Each structure stands twice: as C-alpha cells, then as structure tokens.
C-alpha cells in the first residue's frame, strides 16, 4: 500500500474561533470546521445550516436562456417534433429524464434519445442526428454533452434541425453554431454559479420554462431528486446551488421515492415496498448504491434503459427495467474485477511501467463500459495519471483519471493532434484515436505528464480537518457534524486524527482478510473503547495486535444494528508511533 501524506488543514486564528463560537453557540470543533470552509459569521452559518430554495439564482441570468425558452415555446406552438438527447452516464440520463419528464407533461410531441456507448460513442452523434431527421425532428436539446460538437451541429443545421446545448463541460476555442448554448463556463456567461452538473443546467431550463409559462412555482421541484443524484454522482462541488439542489433533492427522496428509484434501492437493500428502510439517505448512498446502478445500464446495455426506469410512473411499470438495471450492475462488477486483475498483471510484468509518471494500458478485448472504472482503480493503486484504452469500432477508445491537483485534460490536450476526439475535466477525460497511434500517444502523454506533474502530486494525501480525542466522539458531536451535510467536493465529510491509540485485543482482519476491524482505546479517554473498520488495511493486523501505539485518520459514521445505534470510525489510514 502506498504511504499517504497527511495534510493538516490550517487551524483558524483564536480570535476568529472565539467570535464564531459565541456567535452561533458552537463547540470549538464545529466552529473550526466551519471556519475552514469560509463560514466566518452568524449570517453565513445560518445560510449554510439552513439551505433555502430562495438561494437559487434567476435562470435567465444564464447566457442564451431567453433564446432557448423562446425556441422551445415556439416549437410547441407550431407543433414541431422535439428530441431530448443526452449522454449515457448518470448525469446525462438523469438530465434527459428530468427535461423529457417535464416536457411530456405539457406537450406530447417530444421523445428522447441516448446514444449507444459502443456504436456511437460519447456526445452528439451523426447517427443521432440522422435519427432525428428521419423522424421529422426540427429541434434537438442536448444535455450533458454538445459543447464541442461543432461538426455535428453543422450537420444538423444542414438538415434543418435547430440545436439547444445544455452542457457543463469546458468549452473549446470555438463553439458549435447552435441556436442556443446554456453553459456557465462560457467566457461571456455572467451566470453567478459555474459548477452545475448537466442535470443541474437542465433543471435551470425547466425553471425558466415554468416561469415563462406561468406554471406553479413547485412544478420544477418535482424533478429535484434527479438533480441530487446527478450532482452527487458527477462529483461536482457541493457548494452554492449544487448544495441547495442536493439538500432538497435528498429530502424529496426521503419523503417520496419515484418508482424507478424505489426499485433500484430495493435492489441495494435500502428500500422495501416503495419506501426507504433507513430514515435518511446520504450522498454516500447515492454515490455507491444509486449512481453505479444507473451507470450500469449504459455500460453494459444501453443508457435508454436508465431513462425508461427513471420516468416510470408506477412500481409495476418500473419492475422490468429495474430488474434489468440491477442485473447489469451485477454483470458490471464481474467484468470490472476481471479487467482490473488483467490491468494490474500488465503493469506488474512490465519493468518499464514501474518508473513512469503515468499509466496507459490497452487491450482490444476490454469492455468499453468499465474502462473508466478500471482507470480509477489503477489510479488508486499506483497513484499517477492513468488512461485505459480498448478497441471500439476500429478505433482506440479510452478513459483518463487524474491525481489530486493535476490537470489531466490539459496533458491530453498537448497530444490532441493524435486524437480523433477528446473532452472532459481536469480530473477525468475521454478520448478516441487510431489504433496505430497508441504507442505514440503513450510516449507523448508520458512526456506531457512528466514535464508538469510535481513529486508531491504523485503522493496520495489525506486532508485532515481536526485532531480530536476519543472522548469527544459523542452522538451529539456526530449530529452537529451531520448538519453540515450534504457532503462533497469543497465540503467534504470531516476527517479527524486521534493519536496514542492502542488495540483492545479485539482488532482483527475481516472479509477476505484485506480489511481490518478496529477496536481501540486511548490513554486519558476513560478507557472508552471505540470500534471501526479500515478497508484495505488488513496488512497492518499483526503490528496492531502487537500492542504498538498508533494514530488513525478517519471519518465518523452512525451504525444501526438490531435497533441499536452507535458511532464507528471509518479508518482511512494508520501511522505507528516510532
């Protein structure tokens, strides 16, 4: 296991800490966590702890929103055919479900289209435009894709099809000649919040349409659960509008599950008879239970299956697509493990790969639907920018994942003359290229990474919020922290460090032996024993059992078992005292 660096966040100045503690009647620990997140006074704390829909911005502040709303309204007045088009991942399929679900309530001449991951690839496809043309569509609305579809939009224009693009990916130097482009990342877009996901931008369009059509102000909120799923799954910053939308979206899911979600959560053991088993859902549930199941449709079969599920009106209607999606998720896990094992073997058997600052692997038979997951797993294992490639439609198709602080999109852009297409974010990207250019791409990518990555960026790190003692870990303390939810980038679940711990004699490996179940005490903490789990830390079992003192970095979690509620620590790393 790679040695991790513990980055301790700067503690606030004492005067600021005392002022906030008095201002909101908070403990020193909670006030410190808030100050680290830029929450410095009562008003900001009030806004943070009490998200409000009033904090959402006027959708018409977004560039081209007026044009988009006008064009959609005209299409409906003229009886035109509208096609809602979206990517095959969670963000894309939830966005299509949201906009299609809204439009079909008010206009019957609308349909949706998800491109086939294997036959068409990512983004707006020529096949999709041909489908639209053959079916008499005159307006296409692209969600979570399209910002780089210059040739495709030109092709659509030639066929008399107008395009509205709703995308959150980085624009290129040139923009498609679409009728309207909704993307806050455009240099001349003055929309105040820049970090919405694709589904979030779709929600802003629905807000704008609702205002224009003088609908009930509650109308867009029926779809806010989909925005929460997309925001959590797409790992966008959990700040500003994203935090508000996720907060209320999670509340909607706790109150009433749409039939498709209920079926997914039953498959994950979190719901029964259409209702949640647990009192509240967390972002972690979405990221690890809901998101992967929705993604599995596009990875293993077709993304339209996820839309069919999410727009289902009844439990009966959702049963067949839900069973299919849950099965595809099981299939995906099996293929994922096989791909990971093969990828690790390739690296371990190649001495040259041991000394590089990037990883690029290719196998023509790897399943295109899991190469992104494989890239993430390999990046976790070796902690360096990683690209996994497979063959698809006679070309190499790949997914890239980066390490913290390194812009993998920029590194790929330096090799863009070798690529047929590429796009993404600083943390993740996708690309296609000719098979005969893979070796040159590998060499050029390694050069681009080596020239810009720092040694520190190649060391995995844990951001530590606070040092605490075991006797501070009470249910009241946990409940205070939970008020900071929903958690995500820029508002991560707090990580604590506790020093001078020792095993009670009950710590042991569990599962397949790779995980370590802890039971620890700390001197001076009334000999209170605390339990927890450290995934992937099984190799430290003997050292822990020897009685050596150690420090743990961890987050807190509530454990409910047989009607009993307790706290446990989710251990991220261990350090033994010298």
VEXDREN-2710 file (C-alpha; in Angstrom, 1 decimal):
% VEXDREN-2710
k/r/px/py/pz
1/UNK/0.0/0.0/0.0
2/UNK/1.2/3.5/-0.9
3/UNK/2.3/5.7/2.0
4/UNK/-0.1/8.6/2.3
5/UNK/0.7/12.1/3.3
6/UNK/-1.5/13.7/6.0
7/UNK/-2.2/17.3/5.2
8/UNK/-3.4/19.0/8.3
9/UNK/-5.7/22.0/7.5
10/UNK/-4.7/25.3/9.0
11/UNK/-6.4/25.9/12.3
12/UNK/-8.2/29.2/12.5
13/UNK/-6.9/32.1/14.5
14/UNK/-8.0/32.1/18.1
15/UNK/-10.0/35.4/17.9
16/UNK/-12.0/34.2/14.9
17/UNK/-12.7/30.9/16.6
18/UNK/-13.9/32.6/19.8
19/UNK/-16.1/35.0/17.8
20/UNK/-17.8/32.3/15.8
21/UNK/-18.2/30.0/18.9
22/UNK/-20.0/32.9/20.6
23/UNK/-21.9/34.0/17.5
24/UNK/-23.6/30.6/16.8
25/UNK/-23.2/29.0/20.3
26/UNK/-21.0/26.2/18.8
27/UNK/-18.2/24.0/20.1
28/UNK/-14.6/24.8/19.2
29/UNK/-14.5/21.7/17.0
30/UNK/-17.6/22.7/15.0
31/UNK/-16.5/26.3/14.7
32/UNK/-13.1/25.2/13.4
33/UNK/-14.7/23.1/10.7
34/UNK/-16.9/26.0/9.6
35/UNK/-14.1/28.5/9.5
36/UNK/-12.1/26.1/7.4
37/UNK/-15.0/26.2/4.9
38/UNK/-15.1/30.0/4.8
39/UNK/-18.1/30.3/7.1
40/UNK/-17.0/33.2/9.4
41/UNK/-20.1/34.7/10.9
42/UNK/-23.6/34.1/12.0
43/UNK/-25.3/35.0/8.7
44/UNK/-23.1/32.7/6.7
45/UNK/-23.6/29.9/9.2
46/UNK/-27.3/30.5/9.2
47/UNK/-27.3/30.2/5.4
48/UNK/-25.1/27.1/5.4
49/UNK/-27.1/25.2/8.0
50/UNK/-30.4/26.2/6.5
51/UNK/-30.3/25.8/2.7
52/UNK/-33.1/27.6/1.1
53/UNK/-34.6/27.5/-2.4
54/UNK/-34.5/31.3/-2.2
55/UNK/-30.7/30.9/-2.7
56/UNK/-31.2/29.6/-6.2
57/UNK/-30.3/32.1/-8.9
58/UNK/-32.6/33.5/-11.6
59/UNK/-32.3/31.1/-14.5
60/UNK/-32.4/33.9/-17.0
61/UNK/-29.0/35.2/-15.8
62/UNK/-27.6/32.3/-17.9
63/UNK/-26.5/33.3/-21.3
64/UNK/-28.9/32.2/-24.1
65/UNK/-31.6/31.1/-21.6
66/UNK/-34.1/33.6/-23.1
67/UNK/-33.4/32.3/-26.6
68/UNK/-33.7/28.6/-25.5
69/UNK/-37.1/29.2/-23.8
70/UNK/-38.4/31.2/-26.8
71/UNK/-37.3/28.5/-29.3
72/UNK/-38.9/25.7/-27.2
73/UNK/-42.1/27.7/-26.8
74/UNK/-42.3/28.3/-30.5
75/UNK/-41.7/24.6/-31.3
76/UNK/-44.6/23.7/-29.0
77/UNK/-46.9/26.4/-30.5
78/UNK/-46.0/25.2/-34.1
79/UNK/-46.5/21.5/-33.2
80/UNK/-42.8/20.7/-34.0
81/UNK/-41.2/17.4/-33.0
82/UNK/-38.7/17.9/-30.2
83/UNK/-35.9/15.4/-29.3
84/UNK/-34.3/15.4/-25.9
85/UNK/-30.7/14.0/-26.3
86/UNK/-28.3/13.1/-23.6
87/UNK/-25.2/11.3/-22.6
88/UNK/-25.4/7.7/-21.3
89/UNK/-23.9/8.2/-17.8
90/UNK/-25.7/9.2/-14.6
91/UNK/-25.6/12.9/-15.3
92/UNK/-26.9/12.5/-18.9
93/UNK/-29.6/10.0/-18.2
94/UNK/-31.0/11.9/-15.2
95/UNK/-30.9/15.1/-17.2
96/UNK/-32.9/13.5/-20.1
97/UNK/-35.3/12.0/-17.6
98/UNK/-35.8/15.5/-16.0
99/UNK/-36.3/17.5/-19.1
100/UNK/-38.3/14.8/-21.0
101/UNK/-40.4/14.2/-17.9
102/UNK/-41.2/17.9/-17.6
103/UNK/-41.9/18.5/-21.3
104/UNK/-44.1/15.4/-21.8
105/UNK/-46.4/16.7/-19.1
106/UNK/-47.1/19.8/-21.2
107/UNK/-46.6/18.6/-24.8
108/UNK/-47.0/15.2/-26.4
109/UNK/-44.8/15.6/-29.5
110/UNK/-41.5/15.0/-27.6
111/UNK/-39.2/12.0/-27.5
112/UNK/-35.7/11.2/-26.1
113/UNK/-32.6/9.6/-27.4
114/UNK/-29.5/8.2/-25.7
115/UNK/-26.5/7.3/-27.9
116/UNK/-25.2/3.8/-27.8
117/UNK/-21.8/3.8/-26.0
118/UNK/-20.4/1.2/-28.4
119/UNK/-21.9/2.1/-31.8
120/UNK/-21.9/5.9/-31.4
121/UNK/-19.6/6.8/-28.6
122/UNK/-19.7/9.8/-26.3
123/UNK/-21.5/13.0/-27.1
124/UNK/-23.7/14.1/-30.0
125/UNK/-23.5/11.5/-32.8
126/UNK/-24.2/11.8/-36.5
127/UNK/-26.4/8.7/-36.1
128/UNK/-28.5/10.6/-33.5
129/UNK/-28.9/13.5/-35.9
130/UNK/-29.9/11.1/-38.7
131/UNK/-32.5/9.5/-36.4
132/UNK/-33.9/13.0/-35.6
133/UNK/-34.1/13.9/-39.3
134/UNK/-35.7/10.6/-40.3
135/UNK/-38.3/11.1/-37.6
136/UNK/-39.1/14.7/-38.6
137/UNK/-37.5/16.4/-35.6
138/UNK/-36.8/20.1/-36.0
139/UNK/-35.5/20.9/-32.5
140/UNK/-32.9/18.8/-30.6
141/UNK/-32.0/19.7/-27.0
142/UNK/-28.6/18.1/-25.9
143/UNK/-27.9/17.6/-22.2
144/UNK/-24.5/16.9/-20.6
145/UNK/-22.8/17.0/-24.0
146/UNK/-22.6/19.1/-27.2
147/UNK/-20.2/21.9/-26.2
148/UNK/-17.6/20.5/-28.6
149/UNK/-20.0/19.1/-31.2
150/UNK/-19.0/21.6/-33.9
151/UNK/-19.3/19.3/-36.9
152/UNK/-22.4/17.5/-35.6
153/UNK/-24.3/20.8/-35.1
154/UNK/-23.2/22.0/-38.6
155/UNK/-24.6/18.7/-39.9
156/UNK/-27.9/19.2/-38.0
157/UNK/-28.2/22.8/-39.3
158/UNK/-27.8/21.5/-42.9
159/UNK/-30.7/19.2/-42.2
160/UNK/-32.9/22.0/-40.8
161/UNK/-32.6/20.9/-37.2
162/UNK/-32.1/23.6/-34.5
163/UNK/-29.9/22.7/-31.6
164/UNK/-30.1/23.9/-27.9
165/UNK/-27.0/22.7/-26.0
166/UNK/-27.1/22.3/-22.2
167/UNK/-23.6/21.3/-21.1
168/UNK/-21.3/21.9/-18.2
169/UNK/-18.0/20.6/-19.8
170/UNK/-15.2/23.0/-20.7
171/UNK/-15.8/24.8/-24.0
172/UNK/-13.2/24.6/-26.7
173/UNK/-11.7/27.6/-28.5
174/UNK/-14.6/27.5/-31.0
175/UNK/-18.3/26.9/-30.1
176/UNK/-20.9/25.0/-32.1
177/UNK/-23.3/27.1/-34.2
178/UNK/-26.2/26.1/-32.1
179/UNK/-29.4/28.1/-31.7
180/UNK/-28.7/28.5/-28.0
181/UNK/-25.9/27.3/-25.7
182/UNK/-26.5/27.0/-21.9
183/UNK/-23.1/26.6/-20.2
184/UNK/-22.0/28.9/-17.4
185/UNK/-18.4/28.1/-18.3
186/UNK/-18.6/30.2/-21.5
187/UNK/-16.3/33.2/-21.0
188/UNK/-19.1/35.7/-21.7
189/UNK/-21.8/34.0/-19.5
190/UNK/-22.5/36.0/-16.4
191/UNK/-24.4/33.3/-14.5
192/UNK/-23.1/33.6/-10.9
193/UNK/-22.6/29.9/-10.2
194/UNK/-20.2/28.0/-12.5
195/UNK/-20.2/24.4/-11.2
196/UNK/-23.7/23.0/-12.0
197/UNK/-23.8/19.5/-13.5
198/UNK/-25.5/18.7/-16.8
199/UNK/-28.7/17.8/-15.0
200/UNK/-28.5/21.0/-13.0
201/UNK/-28.4/23.0/-16.2
202/UNK/-31.4/21.1/-17.4
203/UNK/-33.2/22.0/-14.1
204/UNK/-32.4/25.7/-14.7
205/UNK/-34.0/25.4/-18.2
206/UNK/-37.1/23.8/-16.6
207/UNK/-37.2/26.6/-14.1
208/UNK/-37.1/29.2/-16.9
209/UNK/-39.8/27.4/-18.9
210/UNK/-42.0/27.2/-15.8
211/UNK/-41.6/30.9/-15.1
212/UNK/-42.4/31.8/-18.8
213/UNK/-45.4/29.5/-18.9
214/UNK/-46.7/30.8/-15.6
215/UNK/-46.7/27.4/-14.0
216/UNK/-46.9/26.6/-10.3
217/UNK/-43.6/27.5/-8.7
218/UNK/-43.5/24.0/-7.2
219/UNK/-43.5/22.4/-10.7
220/UNK/-39.7/22.2/-11.3
221/UNK/-39.2/20.9/-7.7
222/UNK/-40.8/17.5/-8.7
223/UNK/-37.6/16.7/-10.5
224/UNK/-35.1/17.9/-7.9
225/UNK/-34.3/14.4/-6.8
226/UNK/-32.8/13.7/-10.2
227/UNK/-30.5/16.7/-9.8
228/UNK/-29.3/15.5/-6.4
229/UNK/-28.4/12.1/-7.9
230/UNK/-26.6/13.7/-10.8
231/UNK/-24.7/16.2/-8.6
232/UNK/-23.6/13.6/-6.1
233/UNK/-22.6/11.0/-8.8
234/UNK/-20.8/13.5/-11.1
235/UNK/-18.7/14.7/-8.1
236/UNK/-19.3/18.4/-8.6
237/UNK/-18.5/20.9/-5.9
238/UNK/-21.0/20.6/-3.0
239/UNK/-21.3/24.4/-2.7
240/UNK/-23.8/27.1/-3.7
241/UNK/-26.6/26.0/-5.9
242/UNK/-25.4/22.4/-6.0
243/UNK/-25.6/22.1/-2.2
244/UNK/-29.1/23.6/-2.2
245/UNK/-30.4/21.4/-5.0
246/UNK/-28.8/18.3/-3.5
247/UNK/-30.1/19.1/0.0
248/UNK/-33.7/19.4/-1.2
249/UNK/-33.4/16.6/-3.7
250/UNK/-32.3/14.2/-0.9
251/UNK/-35.3/15.4/1.2
252/UNK/-37.6/14.6/-1.7
253/UNK/-36.2/11.1/-2.0
254/UNK/-36.7/10.6/1.8
255/UNK/-40.3/11.7/1.5
256/UNK/-41.4/10.0/-1.7
257/UNK/-39.3/7.8/-3.9
258/UNK/-40.1/7.8/-7.6
259/UNK/-41.0/4.2/-8.6
260/UNK/-37.7/3.6/-10.5
261/UNK/-35.6/4.8/-7.6
262/UNK/-37.6/2.7/-5.2
263/UNK/-36.8/-0.4/-7.3
264/UNK/-33.1/0.5/-7.5
265/UNK/-32.9/1.0/-3.8
266/UNK/-34.7/-2.3/-3.1
267/UNK/-32.0/-4.0/-5.2
268/UNK/-29.4/-2.3/-3.0
269/UNK/-31.2/-3.3/0.2
270/UNK/-32.1/0.3/1.2
271/UNK/-35.9/0.3/0.4
272/UNK/-38.8/-2.0/0.7
273/UNK/-42.3/-1.8/-0.7
274/UNK/-41.6/1.5/-2.3
275/UNK/-40.3/3.2/0.9
276/UNK/-36.9/3.7/2.5
277/UNK/-35.8/1.3/5.2
278/UNK/-33.5/3.9/6.7
279/UNK/-34.6/7.3/8.0
280/UNK/-32.4/9.3/5.7
281/UNK/-30.4/8.9/2.5
282/UNK/-26.8/10.2/2.3
283/UNK/-24.7/11.3/-0.6
284/UNK/-22.7/8.2/0.0
285/UNK/-25.8/6.1/-0.6
286/UNK/-26.3/7.9/-3.9
287/UNK/-22.6/7.6/-5.0
288/UNK/-22.2/3.9/-4.1
289/UNK/-25.8/2.5/-4.4
290/UNK/-27.8/4.5/-6.9
291/UNK/-25.3/6.0/-9.3
292/UNK/-23.5/2.8/-10.2
293/UNK/-26.8/1.1/-11.0
294/UNK/-27.9/3.9/-13.3
295/UNK/-24.5/3.9/-14.9
296/UNK/-24.6/0.2/-15.4
297/UNK/-27.4/0.5/-18.0
298/UNK/-25.2/2.5/-20.4
299/UNK/-22.0/0.5/-19.5
300/UNK/-23.5/-3.0/-20.1
301/UNK/-26.5/-2.5/-22.3
302/UNK/-28.0/0.9/-23.3
303/UNK/-28.4/4.2/-21.4
304/UNK/-32.1/4.5/-22.5
305/UNK/-32.8/1.7/-20.1
306/UNK/-32.0/4.0/-17.2
307/UNK/-34.3/6.7/-18.6
308/UNK/-37.1/4.1/-19.0
309/UNK/-36.6/3.3/-15.4
310/UNK/-36.4/6.9/-14.1
311/UNK/-39.5/8.1/-15.9
312/UNK/-41.7/5.1/-14.8
313/UNK/-44.9/6.3/-13.3
314/UNK/-45.8/3.1/-11.3
315/UNK/-44.0/0.4/-9.4
316/UNK/-45.4/-2.1/-11.9
317/UNK/-44.0/-0.2/-14.8
318/UNK/-40.6/0.1/-13.2
319/UNK/-40.2/-3.6/-12.4
320/UNK/-38.8/-4.9/-15.7
321/UNK/-36.3/-2.1/-16.3
322/UNK/-35.3/-2.1/-12.6
323/UNK/-34.6/-5.9/-12.7
324/UNK/-32.6/-5.4/-15.9
325/UNK/-30.6/-2.5/-14.5
326/UNK/-29.8/-4.3/-11.2
327/UNK/-28.7/-7.4/-13.2
328/UNK/-26.5/-5.2/-15.4
329/UNK/-24.9/-3.8/-12.3
330/UNK/-24.0/-7.3/-11.1
331/UNK/-22.6/-8.1/-14.6
332/UNK/-20.6/-4.8/-14.5
333/UNK/-19.0/-5.7/-11.2
334/UNK/-17.8/-9.1/-12.5
335/UNK/-16.3/-7.6/-15.7
336/UNK/-14.8/-4.8/-13.7
337/UNK/-12.9/-7.2/-11.4
338/UNK/-11.7/-9.2/-14.4
339/UNK/-10.4/-6.0/-16.2
340/UNK/-8.7/-4.8/-13.0
341/UNK/-6.9/-8.1/-12.5
342/UNK/-5.7/-8.1/-16.1
343/UNK/-4.5/-4.5/-15.9
344/UNK/-2.6/-5.0/-12.7
345/UNK/-0.9/-8.0/-14.2
346/UNK/0.2/-6.0/-17.3
347/UNK/1.8/-3.4/-15.1
348/UNK/3.5/-5.8/-12.7
349/UNK/5.0/-7.8/-15.6
350/UNK/6.5/-4.7/-17.3
351/UNK/9.5/-3.3/-15.6
352/UNK/9.4/-0.1/-17.7
353/UNK/6.0/0.8/-16.3
354/UNK/7.3/0.8/-12.8
355/UNK/9.3/4.0/-13.3
356/UNK/6.8/6.1/-15.3
357/UNK/4.8/9.0/-14.0
358/UNK/1.7/8.0/-15.9
359/UNK/0.0/4.8/-16.8
360/UNK/-1.5/3.9/-20.2
361/UNK/-2.8/0.4/-20.9
362/UNK/-4.5/-1.0/-24.0
363/UNK/-6.2/-4.3/-24.6
364/UNK/-8.6/-4.7/-27.6
365/UNK/-11.0/-7.0/-25.8
366/UNK/-11.6/-5.0/-22.6
367/UNK/-15.2/-4.0/-22.2
368/UNK/-15.7/-0.3/-23.1
369/UNK/-18.3/0.1/-20.3
370/UNK/-15.8/-0.5/-17.5
371/UNK/-12.6/1.1/-18.7
372/UNK/-13.4/4.3/-16.8
373/UNK/-13.8/2.3/-13.6
374/UNK/-10.6/0.4/-14.3
375/UNK/-8.8/3.7/-14.8
376/UNK/-10.0/4.9/-11.4
377/UNK/-9.0/1.6/-9.7
378/UNK/-5.5/1.6/-11.3
379/UNK/-5.1/5.3/-10.3
380/UNK/-6.0/4.3/-6.7
381/UNK/-3.4/1.5/-6.8
382/UNK/-0.4/3.4/-8.3
383/UNK/-1.5/7.0/-7.8
384/UNK/-0.5/8.5/-11.1
385/UNK/-2.5/9.9/-14.1
386/UNK/-4.0/6.9/-15.8
387/UNK/-5.5/6.1/-19.2
388/UNK/-7.2/2.8/-20.1
389/UNK/-7.8/2.1/-23.7
390/UNK/-9.8/-0.6/-25.6
391/UNK/-10.9/-1.1/-29.2
392/UNK/-14.3/0.1/-30.3
393/UNK/-15.5/0.4/-33.9
394/UNK/-12.0/0.1/-35.3
395/UNK/-10.5/2.8/-33.1
396/UNK/-8.9/3.0/-29.6
397/UNK/-11.4/4.5/-27.1
398/UNK/-10.2/5.5/-23.6
399/UNK/-10.9/7.0/-20.3
400/UNK/-8.5/9.0/-18.2
401/UNK/-8.4/9.6/-14.4
402/UNK/-6.1/12.1/-12.7
403/UNK/-4.5/12.6/-9.3
404/UNK/-5.3/15.4/-7.0
405/UNK/-4.2/18.8/-8.3
406/UNK/-3.0/17.6/-11.7
407/UNK/-4.9/18.7/-14.9
408/UNK/-5.1/15.5/-17.0
409/UNK/-7.3/17.3/-19.6
410/UNK/-4.5/19.8/-20.2
411/UNK/-2.0/17.0/-20.6
412/UNK/-4.2/15.2/-23.1
413/UNK/-4.8/18.4/-25.0
414/UNK/-1.0/18.6/-25.7
415/UNK/-1.4/15.4/-27.6
416/UNK/-4.7/16.4/-29.3
417/UNK/-3.2/16.3/-32.8
418/UNK/-3.1/12.5/-32.4
419/UNK/-6.7/12.2/-31.3
420/UNK/-9.9/11.9/-33.3
421/UNK/-11.8/13.4/-30.3
422/UNK/-11.4/14.2/-26.6
423/UNK/-13.1/16.0/-23.8
424/UNK/-13.7/16.2/-20.1
425/UNK/-12.5/17.8/-16.9
426/UNK/-9.1/18.4/-15.2
427/UNK/-9.8/15.2/-13.1
428/UNK/-11.2/12.9/-15.8
429/UNK/-11.5/12.8/-19.6
430/UNK/-12.3/10.6/-22.6
431/UNK/-10.7/10.2/-26.0
432/UNK/-10.6/8.3/-29.2
433/UNK/-7.7/7.7/-31.6
434/UNK/-6.5/5.5/-34.4
435/UNK/-5.1/2.1/-33.2
436/UNK/-1.7/2.7/-34.9
437/UNK/-1.2/5.9/-32.8
438/UNK/-1.5/4.3/-29.4
439/UNK/2.3/3.9/-28.8
440/UNK/3.0/7.5/-29.9
441/UNK/0.1/8.7/-27.7
442/UNK/1.6/6.8/-24.7
443/UNK/5.0/8.4/-25.3
444/UNK/3.6/11.9/-25.8
445/UNK/1.3/11.6/-22.8
446/UNK/4.1/10.5/-20.5
447/UNK/6.2/13.4/-21.7
448/UNK/3.3/15.9/-21.1
449/UNK/2.8/14.5/-17.6
450/UNK/6.5/14.3/-16.7
451/UNK/7.1/17.9/-17.6
452/UNK/4.3/19.3/-15.5
453/UNK/3.5/17.0/-12.6
454/UNK/5.2/17.6/-9.2
455/UNK/6.6/15.0/-6.8
456/UNK/4.0/16.0/-4.2
457/UNK/1.2/15.3/-6.7
458/UNK/2.4/11.7/-7.0
459/UNK/1.9/11.1/-3.3
460/UNK/-1.7/10.3/-2.2
461/UNK/-2.8/12.6/0.5
462/UNK/-5.5/12.8/3.2
463/UNK/-6.9/16.2/4.1
464/UNK/-7.2/16.2/7.9
465/UNK/-9.6/18.7/9.4
466/UNK/-9.0/18.3/13.2
467/UNK/-7.2/16.4/15.9
468/UNK/-9.7/15.1/18.5
469/UNK/-9.7/12.6/21.4
470/UNK/-11.9/9.6/21.6
471/UNK/-14.0/11.1/24.4
472/UNK/-15.1/13.9/22.1
473/UNK/-16.8/11.4/19.8
474/UNK/-20.3/11.5/21.1
475/UNK/-23.6/11.2/19.3
476/UNK/-24.2/14.9/20.0
477/UNK/-20.9/15.7/18.3
478/UNK/-21.8/13.5/15.3
479/UNK/-25.2/15.1/15.0
480/UNK/-23.6/18.6/14.9
481/UNK/-21.3/17.5/12.1
482/UNK/-24.2/15.9/10.1
483/UNK/-25.9/19.4/10.0
484/UNK/-23.1/20.3/7.6
485/UNK/-24.4/17.7/5.0
486/UNK/-24.7/17.2/2.1
487/UNK/-21.0/16.5/1.8
488/UNK/-19.0/16.5/-1.4
489/UNK/-16.1/18.4/-3.0
490/UNK/-15.3/21.7/-1.3
491/UNK/-17.5/20.5/1.7
492/UNK/-16.1/17.0/2.3
493/UNK/-17.0/14.8/5.2
494/UNK/-14.7/15.9/8.0
495/UNK/-11.6/13.8/8.6
496/UNK/-10.2/13.5/12.1
497/UNK/-7.0/12.3/13.6
498/UNK/-6.6/10.7/17.0
499/UNK/-3.1/9.9/18.4
500/UNK/-1.8/7.5/21.0
501/UNK/-4.3/4.7/20.3
502/UNK/-3.9/1.0/21.1
503/UNK/-5.7/-2.2/20.3
504/UNK/-8.0/-3.6/23.0
505/UNK/-7.1/-7.1/21.9
506/UNK/-10.1/-7.4/19.6
507/UNK/-8.9/-5.9/16.4
508/UNK/-8.7/-8.4/13.5
509/UNK/-9.0/-8.9/9.8
510/UNK/-12.4/-9.5/8.3
511/UNK/-13.9/-10.3/4.9
512/UNK/-11.3/-11.7/2.6
513/UNK/-8.5/-10.7/5.0
514/UNK/-7.8/-7.4/3.4
515/UNK/-9.9/-5.3/5.8
516/UNK/-9.1/-4.5/9.4
517/UNK/-11.8/-4.3/12.0
518/UNK/-10.5/-2.0/14.8
519/UNK/-11.4/-1.8/18.5
520/UNK/-9.2/0.8/20.1
521/UNK/-8.7/2.8/23.3
522/UNK/-6.8/6.0/24.1
523/UNK/-5.0/6.9/27.3
524/UNK/-6.9/9.5/29.2
525/UNK/-10.2/8.9/27.5
526/UNK/-11.8/7.0/30.4
527/UNK/-10.6/3.8/28.7
528/UNK/-13.5/4.2/26.3
529/UNK/-13.3/1.5/23.5
530/UNK/-14.2/2.6/20.0
531/UNK/-14.9/0.3/17.0
532/UNK/-14.4/0.9/13.4
533/UNK/-13.3/-0.5/10.0
534/UNK/-10.3/0.1/7.8
535/UNK/-10.9/-1.1/4.3
536/UNK/-7.7/-2.3/2.7
537/UNK/-5.7/-2.0/5.9
538/UNK/-5.5/-5.7/6.7
539/UNK/-1.7/-5.8/6.2
540/UNK/-1.4/-3.9/9.5
541/UNK/-3.1/-6.5/11.6
542/UNK/0.0/-8.0/13.2
543/UNK/1.5/-4.7/14.1
544/UNK/-1.8/-3.5/15.6
545/UNK/-2.1/-6.7/17.6
546/UNK/1.5/-6.5/19.0
547/UNK/0.3/-3.6/21.2
548/UNK/2.1/-0.8/19.3
549/UNK/0.7/2.7/19.7
550/UNK/-0.6/4.3/16.6
551/UNK/-2.6/7.2/15.1
552/UNK/-5.6/6.9/12.9
553/UNK/-7.1/9.3/10.3
554/UNK/-10.8/8.6/10.0
555/UNK/-14.3/9.9/9.4
556/UNK/-17.3/9.2/11.7
557/UNK/-20.3/7.1/10.8
558/UNK/-23.5/6.1/12.6
559/UNK/-24.1/2.3/12.8
560/UNK/-27.6/0.9/13.2
561/UNK/-27.8/-2.7/14.0
562/UNK/-30.7/-4.7/15.5
563/UNK/-32.3/-1.5/16.8
564/UNK/-29.1/-0.3/18.4
565/UNK/-27.4/2.9/17.3
566/UNK/-23.7/3.6/17.8
567/UNK/-20.8/5.5/16.3
568/UNK/-18.0/3.9/14.5
569/UNK/-14.9/5.2/12.8
570/UNK/-14.2/4.7/9.1
571/UNK/-10.4/4.5/9.1
572/UNK/-8.6/6.0/6.1
573/UNK/-5.0/5.5/7.2
574/UNK/-2.9/4.4/10.1
575/UNK/0.5/5.6/11.4
576/UNK/2.5/3.7/14.0
577/UNK/4.4/5.7/16.7
578/UNK/8.1/5.4/16.4
END
